[in-house]
């Protein structure tokens, strides 16, 4: 299973909440009391919907999987 990491580029974020709205995995939390969205650790599946829909380019999603090579 791949491990994905969601990262907010706060200097670009306006707090609009589009990322939360488009996330089918419910991996982003944001309430009216929050200025910015926050990731829910371990929920991101790397679909990139939040990245593609953010009009401000405020989200980065990376794969943190470590590759293990074995001698054959």
PDB file of N, CA, C and O in Angstrom:
ATOM      1  N   UNK A   1       0.836  -1.169   0.000  1.00  0.00           N
ATOM      2  CA  UNK A   1       0.000   0.000   0.000  1.00  0.00           C
ATOM      3  C   UNK A   1       0.892   1.248   0.000  1.00  0.00           C
ATOM      4  O   UNK A   1       1.872   1.329   0.742  1.00  0.00           O
ATOM      5  N   UNK A   2       0.539   2.194  -0.828  1.00  0.00           N
ATOM      6  CA  UNK A   2       1.306   3.419  -0.925  1.00  0.00           C
ATOM      7  C   UNK A   2       0.907   4.395   0.171  1.00  0.00           C
ATOM      8  O   UNK A   2      -0.246   4.435   0.599  1.00  0.00           O
ATOM      9  N   UNK A   3       1.848   5.154   0.600  1.00  0.00           N
ATOM     10  CA  UNK A   3       1.603   6.182   1.617  1.00  0.00           C
ATOM     11  C   UNK A   3       1.644   7.541   0.934  1.00  0.00           C
ATOM     12  O   UNK A   3       2.635   7.896   0.297  1.00  0.00           O
ATOM     13  N   UNK A   4       0.588   8.280   1.069  1.00  0.00           N
ATOM     14  CA  UNK A   4       0.489   9.602   0.460  1.00  0.00           C
ATOM     15  C   UNK A   4       0.492  10.662   1.539  1.00  0.00           C
ATOM     16  O   UNK A   4      -0.038  10.459   2.631  1.00  0.00           O
ATOM     17  N   UNK A   5       1.096  11.796   1.221  1.00  0.00           N
ATOM     18  CA  UNK A   5       1.143  12.904   2.160  1.00  0.00           C
ATOM     19  C   UNK A   5       0.557  14.146   1.504  1.00  0.00           C
ATOM     20  O   UNK A   5       0.964  14.538   0.410  1.00  0.00           O
ATOM     21  N   UNK A   6      -0.396  14.753   2.183  1.00  0.00           N
ATOM     22  CA  UNK A   6      -1.068  15.964   1.733  1.00  0.00           C
ATOM     23  C   UNK A   6      -0.415  17.141   2.436  1.00  0.00           C
ATOM     24  O   UNK A   6      -0.256  17.137   3.657  1.00  0.00           O
ATOM     25  N   UNK A   7      -0.037  18.150   1.658  1.00  0.00           N
ATOM     26  CA  UNK A   7       0.645  19.305   2.246  1.00  0.00           C
ATOM     27  C   UNK A   7       0.010  20.592   1.724  1.00  0.00           C
ATOM     28  O   UNK A   7      -0.215  20.738   0.522  1.00  0.00           O
ATOM     29  N   UNK A   8      -0.273  21.506   2.616  1.00  0.00           N
ATOM     30  CA  UNK A   8      -0.853  22.794   2.267  1.00  0.00           C
ATOM     31  C   UNK A   8       0.249  23.828   2.074  1.00  0.00           C
ATOM     32  O   UNK A   8       1.134  23.973   2.918  1.00  0.00           O
ATOM     33  N   UNK A   9       0.187  24.534   0.968  1.00  0.00           N
ATOM     34  CA  UNK A   9       1.092  25.655   0.732  1.00  0.00           C
ATOM     35  C   UNK A   9       0.344  26.898   1.211  1.00  0.00           C
ATOM     36  O   UNK A   9      -0.354  27.563   0.446  1.00  0.00           O
ATOM     37  N   UNK A  10       0.511  27.187   2.490  1.00  0.00           N
ATOM     38  CA  UNK A  10      -0.308  28.182   3.179  1.00  0.00           C
ATOM     39  C   UNK A  10      -0.235  29.567   2.539  1.00  0.00           C
ATOM     40  O   UNK A  10      -1.194  30.336   2.613  1.00  0.00           O
ATOM     41  N   UNK A  11       0.889  29.886   1.916  1.00  0.00           N
ATOM     42  CA  UNK A  11       1.015  31.197   1.280  1.00  0.00           C
ATOM     43  C   UNK A  11       0.076  31.357   0.082  1.00  0.00           C
ATOM     44  O   UNK A  11      -0.208  32.480  -0.334  1.00  0.00           O
ATOM     45  N   UNK A  12      -0.408  30.237  -0.475  1.00  0.00           N
ATOM     46  CA  UNK A  12      -1.331  30.283  -1.613  1.00  0.00           C
ATOM     47  C   UNK A  12      -2.784  30.064  -1.204  1.00  0.00           C
ATOM     48  O   UNK A  12      -3.691  30.379  -1.975  1.00  0.00           O
ATOM     49  N   UNK A  13      -3.021  29.537  -0.018  1.00  0.00           N
ATOM     50  CA  UNK A  13      -4.359  29.128   0.406  1.00  0.00           C
ATOM     51  C   UNK A  13      -5.216  30.325   0.837  1.00  0.00           C
ATOM     52  O   UNK A  13      -4.758  31.217   1.552  1.00  0.00           O
ATOM     53  N   UNK A  14      -6.472  30.314   0.379  1.00  0.00           N
ATOM     54  CA  UNK A  14      -7.427  31.353   0.779  1.00  0.00           C
ATOM     55  C   UNK A  14      -8.439  30.824   1.788  1.00  0.00           C
ATOM     56  O   UNK A  14      -9.263  31.583   2.298  1.00  0.00           O
ATOM     57  N   UNK A  15      -8.381  29.516   2.081  1.00  0.00           N
ATOM     58  CA  UNK A  15      -9.327  28.925   3.024  1.00  0.00           C
ATOM     59  C   UNK A  15     -10.708  28.704   2.430  1.00  0.00           C
ATOM     60  O   UNK A  15     -11.695  28.666   3.165  1.00  0.00           O
ATOM     61  N   UNK A  16     -10.796  28.558   1.118  1.00  0.00           N
ATOM     62  CA  UNK A  16     -12.096  28.429   0.445  1.00  0.00           C
ATOM     63  C   UNK A  16     -12.802  27.103   0.723  1.00  0.00           C
ATOM     64  O   UNK A  16     -14.031  27.042   0.679  1.00  0.00           O
ATOM     65  N   UNK A  17     -12.041  26.033   1.009  1.00  0.00           N
ATOM     66  CA  UNK A  17     -12.634  24.740   1.332  1.00  0.00           C
ATOM     67  C   UNK A  17     -12.939  23.844   0.146  1.00  0.00           C
ATOM     68  O   UNK A  17     -13.509  22.767   0.325  1.00  0.00           O
ATOM     69  N   UNK A  18     -12.576  24.257  -1.059  1.00  0.00           N
ATOM     70  CA  UNK A  18     -12.829  23.424  -2.235  1.00  0.00           C
ATOM     71  C   UNK A  18     -12.152  22.066  -2.093  1.00  0.00           C
ATOM     72  O   UNK A  18     -12.728  21.043  -2.463  1.00  0.00           O
ATOM     73  N   UNK A  19     -10.947  22.052  -1.567  1.00  0.00           N
ATOM     74  CA  UNK A  19     -10.203  20.791  -1.418  1.00  0.00           C
ATOM     75  C   UNK A  19     -10.982  19.796  -0.564  1.00  0.00           C
ATOM     76  O   UNK A  19     -11.076  18.617  -0.906  1.00  0.00           O
ATOM     77  N   UNK A  20     -11.529  20.266   0.531  1.00  0.00           N
ATOM     78  CA  UNK A  20     -12.326  19.399   1.403  1.00  0.00           C
ATOM     79  C   UNK A  20     -13.572  18.899   0.677  1.00  0.00           C
ATOM     80  O   UNK A  20     -13.942  17.731   0.795  1.00  0.00           O
ATOM     81  N   UNK A  21     -14.203  19.780  -0.062  1.00  0.00           N
ATOM     82  CA  UNK A  21     -15.439  19.422  -0.759  1.00  0.00           C
ATOM     83  C   UNK A  21     -15.240  18.354  -1.829  1.00  0.00           C
ATOM     84  O   UNK A  21     -16.128  17.530  -2.047  1.00  0.00           O
ATOM     85  N   UNK A  22     -14.092  18.354  -2.498  1.00  0.00           N
ATOM     86  CA  UNK A  22     -13.865  17.399  -3.587  1.00  0.00           C
ATOM     87  C   UNK A  22     -13.202  16.101  -3.130  1.00  0.00           C
ATOM     88  O   UNK A  22     -13.084  15.164  -3.920  1.00  0.00           O
ATOM     89  N   UNK A  23     -12.773  16.026  -1.882  1.00  0.00           N
ATOM     90  CA  UNK A  23     -12.073  14.836  -1.391  1.00  0.00           C
ATOM     91  C   UNK A  23     -13.056  13.713  -1.066  1.00  0.00           C
ATOM     92  O   UNK A  23     -13.791  13.783  -0.081  1.00  0.00           O
ATOM     93  N   UNK A  24     -13.060  12.687  -1.896  1.00  0.00           N
ATOM     94  CA  UNK A  24     -13.950  11.540  -1.687  1.00  0.00           C
ATOM     95  C   UNK A  24     -13.507  10.644  -0.540  1.00  0.00           C
ATOM     96  O   UNK A  24     -14.294   9.837  -0.046  1.00  0.00           O
ATOM     97  N   UNK A  25     -12.270  10.774  -0.116  1.00  0.00           N
ATOM     98  CA  UNK A  25     -11.741   9.946   0.968  1.00  0.00           C
ATOM     99  C   UNK A  25     -11.926  10.611   2.331  1.00  0.00           C
ATOM    100  O   UNK A  25     -11.582  10.022   3.356  1.00  0.00           O
ATOM    101  N   UNK A  26     -12.460  11.815   2.353  1.00  0.00           N
ATOM    102  CA  UNK A  26     -12.629  12.590   3.597  1.00  0.00           C
ATOM    103  C   UNK A  26     -11.305  12.707   4.346  1.00  0.00           C
ATOM    104  O   UNK A  26     -11.232  12.526   5.561  1.00  0.00           O
ATOM    105  N   UNK A  27     -10.251  13.020   3.568  1.00  0.00           N
ATOM    106  CA  UNK A  27      -8.899  13.107   4.112  1.00  0.00           C
ATOM    107  C   UNK A  27      -8.513  14.535   4.495  1.00  0.00           C
ATOM    108  O   UNK A  27      -7.392  14.787   4.937  1.00  0.00           O
ATOM    109  N   UNK A  28      -9.459  15.469   4.321  1.00  0.00           N
ATOM    110  CA  UNK A  28      -9.188  16.876   4.621  1.00  0.00           C
ATOM    111  C   UNK A  28     -10.273  17.388   5.552  1.00  0.00           C
ATOM    112  O   UNK A  28     -11.466  17.244   5.283  1.00  0.00           O
ATOM    113  N   UNK A  29      -9.840  17.988   6.652  1.00  0.00           N
ATOM    114  CA  UNK A  29     -10.839  18.560   7.562  1.00  0.00           C
ATOM    115  C   UNK A  29     -10.763  20.079   7.511  1.00  0.00           C
ATOM    116  O   UNK A  29      -9.688  20.669   7.398  1.00  0.00           O
ATOM    117  N   UNK A  30     -11.921  20.679   7.596  1.00  0.00           N
ATOM    118  CA  UNK A  30     -12.007  22.130   7.658  1.00  0.00           C
ATOM    119  C   UNK A  30     -13.391  22.494   8.147  1.00  0.00           C
ATOM    120  O   UNK A  30     -14.396  22.017   7.620  1.00  0.00           O
ATOM    121  N   UNK A  31     -13.436  23.340   9.155  1.00  0.00           N
ATOM    122  CA  UNK A  31     -14.712  23.821   9.681  1.00  0.00           C
ATOM    123  C   UNK A  31     -14.762  25.335   9.531  1.00  0.00           C
ATOM    124  O   UNK A  31     -13.776  25.960   9.140  1.00  0.00           O
ATOM    125  N   UNK A  32     -15.888  25.909   9.837  1.00  0.00           N
ATOM    126  CA  UNK A  32     -16.028  27.360   9.745  1.00  0.00           C
ATOM    127  C   UNK A  32     -15.069  28.084  10.684  1.00  0.00           C
ATOM    128  O   UNK A  32     -14.695  29.231  10.437  1.00  0.00           O
ATOM    129  N   UNK A  33     -14.679  27.418  11.748  1.00  0.00           N
ATOM    130  CA  UNK A  33     -13.774  28.027  12.730  1.00  0.00           C
ATOM    131  C   UNK A  33     -12.307  27.945  12.326  1.00  0.00           C
ATOM    132  O   UNK A  33     -11.455  28.598  12.929  1.00  0.00           O
ATOM    133  N   UNK A  34     -12.017  27.151  11.317  1.00  0.00           N
ATOM    134  CA  UNK A  34     -10.634  26.954  10.877  1.00  0.00           C
ATOM    135  C   UNK A  34     -10.297  27.920   9.743  1.00  0.00           C
ATOM    136  O   UNK A  34     -11.087  28.104   8.817  1.00  0.00           O
ATOM    137  N   UNK A  35      -9.132  28.527   9.822  1.00  0.00           N
ATOM    138  CA  UNK A  35      -8.695  29.434   8.757  1.00  0.00           C
ATOM    139  C   UNK A  35      -8.232  28.672   7.526  1.00  0.00           C
ATOM    140  O   UNK A  35      -8.377  29.147   6.400  1.00  0.00           O
ATOM    141  N   UNK A  36      -7.666  27.471   7.751  1.00  0.00           N
ATOM    142  CA  UNK A  36      -7.117  26.684   6.661  1.00  0.00           C
ATOM    143  C   UNK A  36      -7.493  25.219   6.828  1.00  0.00           C
ATOM    144  O   UNK A  36      -7.737  24.765   7.946  1.00  0.00           O
ATOM    145  N   UNK A  37      -7.540  24.479   5.729  1.00  0.00           N
ATOM    146  CA  UNK A  37      -7.804  23.047   5.820  1.00  0.00           C
ATOM    147  C   UNK A  37      -6.605  22.316   6.417  1.00  0.00           C
ATOM    148  O   UNK A  37      -5.477  22.805   6.371  1.00  0.00           O
ATOM    149  N   UNK A  38      -6.870  21.132   6.980  1.00  0.00           N
ATOM    150  CA  UNK A  38      -5.813  20.291   7.550  1.00  0.00           C
ATOM    151  C   UNK A  38      -5.991  18.870   7.052  1.00  0.00           C
ATOM    152  O   UNK A  38      -7.120  18.425   6.845  1.00  0.00           O
ATOM    153  N   UNK A  39      -4.898  18.151   6.856  1.00  0.00           N
ATOM    154  CA  UNK A  39      -5.011  16.756   6.434  1.00  0.00           C
ATOM    155  C   UNK A  39      -5.409  15.860   7.602  1.00  0.00           C
ATOM    156  O   UNK A  39      -5.108  16.158   8.758  1.00  0.00           O
ATOM    157  N   UNK A  40      -6.075  14.780   7.292  1.00  0.00           N
ATOM    158  CA  UNK A  40      -6.332  13.727   8.272  1.00  0.00           C
ATOM    159  C   UNK A  40      -5.327  12.629   7.942  1.00  0.00           C
ATOM    160  O   UNK A  40      -5.444  11.952   6.921  1.00  0.00           O
ATOM    161  N   UNK A  41      -4.360  12.464   8.801  1.00  0.00           N
ATOM    162  CA  UNK A  41      -3.226  11.575   8.560  1.00  0.00           C
ATOM    163  C   UNK A  41      -3.694  10.158   8.234  1.00  0.00           C
ATOM    164  O   UNK A  41      -4.548   9.596   8.919  1.00  0.00           O
ATOM    165  N   UNK A  42      -3.116   9.596   7.175  1.00  0.00           N
ATOM    166  CA  UNK A  42      -3.389   8.219   6.785  1.00  0.00           C
ATOM    167  C   UNK A  42      -4.593   8.026   5.887  1.00  0.00           C
ATOM    168  O   UNK A  42      -4.838   6.907   5.436  1.00  0.00           O
ATOM    169  N   UNK A  43      -5.353   9.075   5.611  1.00  0.00           N
ATOM    170  CA  UNK A  43      -6.556   8.948   4.795  1.00  0.00           C
ATOM    171  C   UNK A  43      -6.326   9.215   3.309  1.00  0.00           C
ATOM    172  O   UNK A  43      -7.065   8.693   2.474  1.00  0.00           O
ATOM    173  N   UNK A  44      -5.326  10.011   2.964  1.00  0.00           N
ATOM    174  CA  UNK A  44      -5.098  10.404   1.566  1.00  0.00           C
ATOM    175  C   UNK A  44      -4.756   9.179   0.725  1.00  0.00           C
ATOM    176  O   UNK A  44      -3.885   8.385   1.080  1.00  0.00           O
ATOM    177  N   UNK A  45      -5.463   9.041  -0.402  1.00  0.00           N
ATOM    178  CA  UNK A  45      -5.233   7.933  -1.324  1.00  0.00           C
ATOM    179  C   UNK A  45      -4.483   8.375  -2.582  1.00  0.00           C
ATOM    180  O   UNK A  45      -4.247   7.565  -3.478  1.00  0.00           O
ATOM    181  N   UNK A  46      -4.110   9.646  -2.654  1.00  0.00           N
ATOM    182  CA  UNK A  46      -3.318  10.134  -3.776  1.00  0.00           C
ATOM    183  C   UNK A  46      -4.079  10.326  -5.076  1.00  0.00           C
ATOM    184  O   UNK A  46      -3.477  10.265  -6.149  1.00  0.00           O
ATOM    185  N   UNK A  47      -5.384  10.555  -5.012  1.00  0.00           N
ATOM    186  CA  UNK A  47      -6.183  10.705  -6.233  1.00  0.00           C
ATOM    187  C   UNK A  47      -5.930  12.020  -6.950  1.00  0.00           C
ATOM    188  O   UNK A  47      -6.197  12.136  -8.146  1.00  0.00           O
ATOM    189  N   UNK A  48      -5.421  13.008  -6.234  1.00  0.00           N
ATOM    190  CA  UNK A  48      -5.078  14.329  -6.757  1.00  0.00           C
ATOM    191  C   UNK A  48      -6.280  15.214  -7.094  1.00  0.00           C
ATOM    192  O   UNK A  48      -6.110  16.254  -7.731  1.00  0.00           O
ATOM    193  N   UNK A  49      -7.478  14.827  -6.684  1.00  0.00           N
ATOM    194  CA  UNK A  49      -8.653  15.671  -6.945  1.00  0.00           C
ATOM    195  C   UNK A  49      -8.490  17.044  -6.302  1.00  0.00           C
ATOM    196  O   UNK A  49      -8.828  18.059  -6.911  1.00  0.00           O
ATOM    197  N   UNK A  50      -7.977  17.078  -5.084  1.00  0.00           N
ATOM    198  CA  UNK A  50      -7.788  18.365  -4.394  1.00  0.00           C
ATOM    199  C   UNK A  50      -6.784  19.238  -5.135  1.00  0.00           C
ATOM    200  O   UNK A  50      -6.983  20.446  -5.267  1.00  0.00           O
ATOM    201  N   UNK A  51      -5.714  18.632  -5.613  1.00  0.00           N
ATOM    202  CA  UNK A  51      -4.689  19.370  -6.351  1.00  0.00           C
ATOM    203  C   UNK A  51      -5.275  19.926  -7.641  1.00  0.00           C
ATOM    204  O   UNK A  51      -5.062  21.090  -7.980  1.00  0.00           O
ATOM    205  N   UNK A  52      -6.012  19.090  -8.354  1.00  0.00           N
ATOM    206  CA  UNK A  52      -6.573  19.493  -9.645  1.00  0.00           C
ATOM    207  C   UNK A  52      -7.665  20.549  -9.523  1.00  0.00           C
ATOM    208  O   UNK A  52      -7.839  21.361 -10.431  1.00  0.00           O
ATOM    209  N   UNK A  53      -8.399  20.551  -8.422  1.00  0.00           N
ATOM    210  CA  UNK A  53      -9.515  21.481  -8.258  1.00  0.00           C
ATOM    211  C   UNK A  53      -9.163  22.772  -7.532  1.00  0.00           C
ATOM    212  O   UNK A  53      -9.942  23.724  -7.564  1.00  0.00           O
ATOM    213  N   UNK A  54      -8.025  22.823  -6.890  1.00  0.00           N
ATOM    214  CA  UNK A  54      -7.634  24.034  -6.158  1.00  0.00           C
ATOM    215  C   UNK A  54      -7.256  25.139  -7.149  1.00  0.00           C
ATOM    216  O   UNK A  54      -6.277  25.006  -7.884  1.00  0.00           O
ATOM    217  N   UNK A  55      -8.033  26.234  -7.169  1.00  0.00           N
ATOM    218  CA  UNK A  55      -7.733  27.307  -8.115  1.00  0.00           C
ATOM    219  C   UNK A  55      -6.512  28.145  -7.723  1.00  0.00           C
ATOM    220  O   UNK A  55      -6.085  29.013  -8.485  1.00  0.00           O
ATOM    221  N   UNK A  56      -5.957  27.890  -6.554  1.00  0.00           N
ATOM    222  CA  UNK A  56      -4.854  28.705  -6.048  1.00  0.00           C
ATOM    223  C   UNK A  56      -3.522  27.944  -5.959  1.00  0.00           C
ATOM    224  O   UNK A  56      -2.531  28.476  -5.458  1.00  0.00           O
ATOM    225  N   UNK A  57      -3.508  26.698  -6.450  1.00  0.00           N
ATOM    226  CA  UNK A  57      -2.303  25.859  -6.410  1.00  0.00           C
ATOM    227  C   UNK A  57      -1.709  25.817  -5.005  1.00  0.00           C
ATOM    228  O   UNK A  57      -0.509  26.007  -4.807  1.00  0.00           O
ATOM    229  N   UNK A  58      -2.586  25.563  -4.043  1.00  0.00           N
ATOM    230  CA  UNK A  58      -2.185  25.604  -2.635  1.00  0.00           C
ATOM    231  C   UNK A  58      -1.970  24.224  -2.020  1.00  0.00           C
ATOM    232  O   UNK A  58      -1.742  24.115  -0.816  1.00  0.00           O
ATOM    233  N   UNK A  59      -2.040  23.167  -2.835  1.00  0.00           N
ATOM    234  CA  UNK A  59      -1.922  21.814  -2.283  1.00  0.00           C
ATOM    235  C   UNK A  59      -0.878  21.015  -3.051  1.00  0.00           C
ATOM    236  O   UNK A  59      -0.772  21.087  -4.275  1.00  0.00           O
ATOM    237  N   UNK A  60      -0.126  20.262  -2.289  1.00  0.00           N
ATOM    238  CA  UNK A  60       0.874  19.360  -2.859  1.00  0.00           C
ATOM    239  C   UNK A  60       0.623  17.979  -2.261  1.00  0.00           C
ATOM    240  O   UNK A  60       0.487  17.842  -1.045  1.00  0.00           O
ATOM    241  N   UNK A  61       0.561  16.974  -3.099  1.00  0.00           N
ATOM    242  CA  UNK A  61       0.389  15.595  -2.643  1.00  0.00           C
ATOM    243  C   UNK A  61       1.587  14.802  -3.138  1.00  0.00           C
ATOM    244  O   UNK A  61       1.894  14.796  -4.330  1.00  0.00           O
ATOM    245  N   UNK A  62       2.262  14.131  -2.206  1.00  0.00           N
ATOM    246  CA  UNK A  62       3.447  13.354  -2.566  1.00  0.00           C
ATOM    247  C   UNK A  62       3.324  11.927  -2.060  1.00  0.00           C
ATOM    248  O   UNK A  62       2.606  11.640  -1.102  1.00  0.00           O
ATOM    249  N   UNK A  63       4.044  11.048  -2.730  1.00  0.00           N
ATOM    250  CA  UNK A  63       4.082   9.643  -2.353  1.00  0.00           C
ATOM    251  C   UNK A  63       5.313   9.430  -1.490  1.00  0.00           C
ATOM    252  O   UNK A  63       6.434   9.700  -1.921  1.00  0.00           O
ATOM    253  N   UNK A  64       5.105   8.947  -0.275  1.00  0.00           N
ATOM    254  CA  UNK A  64       6.210   8.726   0.651  1.00  0.00           C
ATOM    255  C   UNK A  64       6.629   7.269   0.738  1.00  0.00           C
ATOM    256  O   UNK A  64       7.313   6.875   1.683  1.00  0.00           O
ATOM    257  N   UNK A  65       6.229   6.468  -0.236  1.00  0.00           N
ATOM    258  CA  UNK A  65       6.583   5.046  -0.195  1.00  0.00           C
ATOM    259  C   UNK A  65       8.095   4.891  -0.357  1.00  0.00           C
ATOM    260  O   UNK A  65       8.719   5.565  -1.177  1.00  0.00           O
ATOM    261  N   UNK A  66       8.653   4.014   0.420  1.00  0.00           N
ATOM    262  CA  UNK A  66      10.075   3.720   0.314  1.00  0.00           C
ATOM    263  C   UNK A  66      10.241   2.469  -0.542  1.00  0.00           C
ATOM    264  O   UNK A  66       9.571   1.459  -0.324  1.00  0.00           O
ATOM    265  N   UNK A  67      11.128   2.549  -1.500  1.00  0.00           N
ATOM    266  CA  UNK A  67      11.396   1.397  -2.365  1.00  0.00           C
ATOM    267  C   UNK A  67      12.454   0.514  -1.707  1.00  0.00           C
ATOM    268  O   UNK A  67      13.469   1.007  -1.216  1.00  0.00           O
ATOM    269  N   UNK A  68      12.212  -0.763  -1.705  1.00  0.00           N
ATOM    270  CA  UNK A  68      13.159  -1.709  -1.132  1.00  0.00           C
ATOM    271  C   UNK A  68      13.626  -2.625  -2.245  1.00  0.00           C
ATOM    272  O   UNK A  68      12.817  -3.301  -2.880  1.00  0.00           O
ATOM    273  N   UNK A  69      14.930  -2.651  -2.484  1.00  0.00           N
ATOM    274  CA  UNK A  69      15.496  -3.495  -3.517  1.00  0.00           C
ATOM    275  C   UNK A  69      16.169  -4.699  -2.865  1.00  0.00           C
ATOM    276  O   UNK A  69      16.925  -4.569  -1.902  1.00  0.00           O
ATOM    277  N   UNK A  70      15.874  -5.857  -3.410  1.00  0.00           N
ATOM    278  CA  UNK A  70      16.468  -7.070  -2.876  1.00  0.00           C
ATOM    279  C   UNK A  70      17.436  -7.645  -3.909  1.00  0.00           C
ATOM    280  O   UNK A  70      17.184  -7.579  -5.112  1.00  0.00           O
ATOM    281  N   UNK A  71      18.536  -8.205  -3.430  1.00  0.00           N
ATOM    282  CA  UNK A  71      19.453  -8.889  -4.329  1.00  0.00           C
ATOM    283  C   UNK A  71      18.837 -10.194  -4.780  1.00  0.00           C
ATOM    284  O   UNK A  71      18.247 -10.927  -3.986  1.00  0.00           O
ATOM    285  N   UNK A  72      18.981 -10.478  -6.061  1.00  0.00           N
ATOM    286  CA  UNK A  72      18.424 -11.753  -6.576  1.00  0.00           C
ATOM    287  C   UNK A  72      19.505 -12.700  -6.947  1.00  0.00           C
ATOM    288  O   UNK A  72      19.225 -13.812  -7.395  1.00  0.00           O
TER     289      UNK A  72
END
